[in-house]
Amino acid sequence: RALDGRFAVLYLYNPVTKISLTLEMWLAFHGELRRLASEEPLIRALVVSGKNGVFSAGGDFEMLRSFIEKDPEENQSYMESFYNLFLEVRKVPFPVIAAVNGHAIGASLAMALACDLRYFVPDAKYAFNFVRLGMHPGMGSSFLIKEIAGMLHAQELLLTGRYFSGTEAQERGLCHGLCPADDILEHAVETAREIGSAAPAAVRLCKAGLYKNQTLADALSHEAYSQAQNFATEDYREALDAIQEKRRPEFKDN
């Protein structure tokens, strides 16, 4: 659902499976991300949310059962492809905001962590429950929790597979804020509008740099490159003119 040309809302929806991550959803989700990333002009932000009070119940049961009959090499190749298609949220040039409007379990919670911003519901249930299903954590969760909240929380949440509330998630630093289920989508949309009011090229380069840089030297190099690119844009000139003229800038992504 495109809204005002600057951002869009993408819903996860499958009432039969409680929005579990089926192959069909995997392909449709990736296809929508690629379509949005190829359109001109680019949207400035994307909101991802669920329908009917559920974000996602995690991996599809029938898909999980199918792995029993396949050899390890085939399963490894399949899972790497599966991860990368959902984690396209990291690769698209615009920020992605997860409005996690209800329960999010396993792979779906990891996908939310891969988004650039995420908001949870205080009393919803969340879990990286992989070890309780007899398997190693997946969908990048063993990296993403450490990146966002640190090793301390990764150890406890991954090794126990325990459930926790949105309130606890915020206390652990796993989300950017809490909202009631009825308000979370609008809050995410308002955040998308706020991002959309900034200079698009600067935002895109900022997103890329946040995940690219592993050392201070890497960050300095990326920042110098990115600022040099921004200095050549009309939006940069517009920002300076607006400061001088004491008005809000109007960025046109050029």
C-alpha positions as CSV (number, residue, x, y, z in Angstrom):
1,R,0.0,0.0,0.0
2,A,1.7,3.2,-1.2
3,L,1.0,6.3,0.8
4,D,1.6,9.9,-0.5
5,G,4.4,8.8,-2.8
6,R,7.1,9.1,-0.1
7,F,6.6,5.8,1.8
8,A,4.7,2.6,1.6
9,V,3.2,-0.1,4.0
10,L,3.8,-3.8,3.3
11,Y,1.6,-6.3,5.2
12,L,2.4,-9.8,6.1
13,Y,-0.9,-11.7,5.7
14,N,-1.9,-15.3,5.7
15,P,-4.9,-16.0,8.0
16,V,-4.7,-19.8,7.6
17,T,-1.2,-20.1,8.9
18,K,-1.1,-17.2,11.4
19,I,1.2,-15.5,9.0
20,S,3.9,-18.2,9.2
21,L,6.8,-17.7,6.8
22,T,5.8,-20.0,3.9
23,L,7.6,-20.3,0.6
24,E,4.9,-18.3,-1.1
25,M,5.2,-15.5,1.4
26,W,9.0,-15.6,1.1
27,L,8.8,-15.1,-2.7
28,A,6.1,-12.5,-2.5
29,F,7.9,-10.5,0.2
30,H,11.2,-10.5,-1.6
31,G,9.5,-9.6,-4.9
32,E,7.7,-6.6,-3.4
33,L,11.0,-5.3,-1.8
34,R,12.8,-5.6,-5.2
35,R,9.9,-3.9,-7.0
36,L,9.9,-1.0,-4.5
37,A,13.7,-0.7,-4.8
38,S,13.5,-0.5,-8.6
39,E,10.8,2.2,-8.9
40,E,11.5,5.8,-9.7
41,P,11.2,8.0,-7.7
42,L,12.2,5.7,-4.8
43,I,10.1,5.7,-1.7
44,R,11.8,7.3,1.2
45,A,10.8,4.7,3.8
46,L,8.9,1.4,4.1
47,V,6.7,0.1,7.0
48,V,6.3,-3.7,7.4
49,S,3.5,-4.9,9.6
50,G,1.1,-7.9,10.1
51,K,-2.6,-8.3,9.9
52,N,-5.3,-9.1,12.5
53,G,-3.1,-8.6,15.6
54,V,-0.4,-11.0,14.6
55,F,3.0,-10.2,13.1
56,S,4.1,-13.7,12.4
57,A,4.1,-17.1,14.1
58,G,7.6,-17.9,12.6
59,G,8.6,-20.7,10.3
60,D,6.0,-22.7,8.5
61,F,5.4,-26.1,10.1
62,E,5.1,-28.1,6.9
63,M,8.3,-26.5,5.6
64,L,10.1,-27.4,8.8
65,R,8.9,-31.0,8.6
66,S,10.0,-31.3,5.0
67,F,13.7,-30.9,6.0
68,I,13.6,-34.3,7.6
69,E,13.5,-36.0,4.3
70,K,16.3,-34.0,2.6
71,D,20.0,-34.3,2.9
72,P,22.1,-31.7,4.8
73,E,23.6,-30.1,1.7
74,E,20.2,-29.5,0.1
75,N,18.8,-28.1,3.4
76,Q,21.8,-25.8,3.9
77,S,21.5,-24.3,0.4
78,Y,17.7,-23.9,0.9
79,M,18.1,-22.1,4.2
80,E,20.7,-19.7,3.0
81,S,18.4,-18.7,0.1
82,F,15.5,-18.4,2.5
83,Y,17.4,-16.1,4.9
84,N,18.7,-13.8,2.2
85,L,15.3,-13.3,0.6
86,F,13.7,-12.1,3.9
87,L,16.8,-10.2,4.9
88,E,16.5,-8.1,1.7
89,V,15.3,-5.5,4.2
90,R,18.9,-4.8,4.9
91,K,19.8,-4.4,1.3
92,V,17.1,-2.1,0.0
93,P,18.2,1.5,-0.3
94,F,15.4,3.0,1.9
95,P,14.9,2.5,5.6
96,V,12.5,-0.2,6.7
97,I,10.4,0.1,9.8
98,A,8.9,-2.9,11.5
99,A,5.6,-2.3,13.2
100,V,5.6,-5.6,15.1
101,N,1.9,-5.4,15.9
102,G,1.6,-8.7,17.8
103,H,3.3,-12.0,18.6
104,A,6.6,-12.5,16.6
105,I,8.4,-15.9,17.0
106,G,11.6,-17.2,15.7
107,A,12.5,-16.3,12.1
108,S,9.9,-13.5,12.0
109,L,11.4,-11.8,15.1
110,A,14.9,-12.1,13.5
111,M,13.5,-10.5,10.4
112,A,12.1,-7.6,12.5
113,L,15.6,-7.1,14.0
114,A,17.1,-6.8,10.6
115,C,14.8,-3.8,9.9
116,D,16.3,-0.4,10.5
117,L,13.7,0.6,13.1
118,R,11.3,-1.6,15.1
119,Y,8.4,-1.0,17.5
120,F,6.8,-3.7,19.6
121,V,3.5,-4.2,21.6
122,P,4.1,-4.2,25.4
123,D,2.2,-7.4,26.2
124,A,2.8,-9.4,23.0
125,K,4.9,-12.5,23.1
126,Y,8.3,-12.7,21.4
127,A,10.9,-15.5,21.3
128,F,13.9,-16.8,19.5
129,N,12.7,-20.3,20.2
130,F,14.9,-22.3,17.7
131,V,16.6,-24.5,20.3
132,R,13.2,-25.5,21.6
133,L,12.4,-26.8,18.1
134,G,15.6,-28.9,18.0
135,M,17.6,-26.6,15.7
136,H,20.3,-23.9,15.8
137,P,19.1,-20.3,15.7
138,G,18.6,-19.0,12.1
139,M,17.6,-16.0,10.0
140,G,20.6,-14.2,11.2
141,S,19.5,-14.1,14.9
142,S,22.8,-15.2,16.3
143,F,24.4,-12.1,14.7
144,L,21.5,-9.6,14.9
145,I,20.9,-9.9,18.7
146,K,24.6,-9.4,19.4
147,E,24.7,-6.4,17.0
148,I,21.7,-4.8,18.5
149,A,21.7,-5.7,22.2
150,G,25.1,-7.4,22.9
151,M,26.4,-10.9,23.7
152,L,24.8,-10.9,27.2
153,H,21.3,-10.9,25.8
154,A,22.2,-13.1,22.8
155,Q,23.4,-15.8,25.2
156,E,20.3,-15.9,27.4
157,L,17.7,-15.5,24.7
158,L,19.2,-17.9,22.2
159,L,20.4,-20.6,24.6
160,T,17.1,-20.8,26.5
161,G,14.7,-20.0,23.6
162,R,12.5,-18.4,26.3
163,Y,9.5,-16.2,25.6
164,F,9.5,-12.5,26.6
165,S,7.2,-9.5,26.4
166,G,7.5,-6.4,24.4
167,T,8.3,-4.5,27.7
168,E,11.2,-6.8,28.3
169,A,12.4,-6.5,24.7
170,Q,12.6,-2.7,25.2
171,E,14.5,-3.2,28.5
172,R,17.0,-5.4,26.6
173,G,17.4,-2.8,23.9
174,L,15.8,-4.9,21.1
175,C,13.3,-2.4,20.0
176,H,13.1,1.4,19.6
177,G,9.8,1.8,21.4
178,L,6.5,0.3,22.6
179,C,3.0,1.1,21.3
180,P,-0.5,-0.4,21.9
181,A,-1.5,-2.7,19.1
182,D,-4.1,-0.3,17.9
183,D,-1.7,2.5,17.6
184,I,1.6,0.9,16.5
185,L,1.0,1.1,12.7
186,E,0.2,4.8,12.9
187,H,3.3,5.4,15.0
188,A,5.5,3.6,12.5
189,V,3.8,5.7,9.7
190,E,4.6,8.9,11.5
191,T,8.2,7.8,11.8
192,A,8.3,7.0,8.1
193,R,6.9,10.6,7.4
194,E,9.7,12.0,9.7
195,I,12.3,10.1,7.7
196,G,10.6,11.2,4.5
197,S,11.1,14.8,5.4
198,A,14.9,14.4,5.4
199,A,17.2,14.5,2.4
200,P,16.7,11.1,0.6
201,A,20.2,10.7,-0.7
202,A,21.7,11.4,2.7
203,V,19.4,8.9,4.3
204,R,20.2,6.2,1.8
205,L,23.9,6.6,2.3
206,C,23.5,6.7,6.1
207,K,21.6,3.4,6.0
208,A,24.3,1.7,3.9
209,G,27.1,3.0,6.2
210,L,25.4,1.8,9.4
211,Y,25.8,-1.8,8.3
212,K,28.9,-1.5,6.2
213,N,31.4,-0.1,8.7
214,Q,33.2,-2.5,11.0
215,T,35.9,-0.1,12.4
216,L,36.3,3.6,13.0
217,A,38.6,3.9,10.0
218,D,35.9,2.2,7.8
219,A,33.3,4.6,9.2
220,L,35.5,7.7,8.5
221,S,36.1,6.6,4.9
222,H,32.4,5.9,4.2
223,E,31.4,9.2,5.8
224,A,33.9,11.2,3.8
225,Y,32.7,9.5,0.6
226,S,29.1,9.9,1.4
227,Q,29.3,13.6,2.4
228,A,31.3,14.3,-0.8
229,Q,28.4,12.8,-2.8
230,N,25.8,14.8,-0.8
231,F,27.7,18.1,-1.3
232,A,27.1,17.8,-5.1
233,T,23.3,17.5,-4.7
234,E,20.7,20.2,-5.0
235,D,19.1,18.9,-1.8
236,Y,22.3,19.9,0.1
237,R,22.1,23.4,-1.4
238,E,18.5,23.5,-0.4
239,A,19.3,22.6,3.2
240,L,21.8,25.5,3.5
241,D,19.5,27.9,1.7
242,A,16.7,27.0,4.1
243,I,18.9,27.6,7.2
244,Q,19.9,31.0,5.8
245,E,16.3,31.9,4.9
246,K,14.9,30.5,8.3
247,R,12.4,28.1,6.7
248,R,11.9,24.3,6.4
249,P,13.8,22.7,3.6
250,E,11.9,21.0,0.8
251,F,14.0,18.0,-0.5
252,K,13.4,16.7,-4.0
253,D,15.9,13.8,-4.1
254,N,18.3,15.5,-6.6
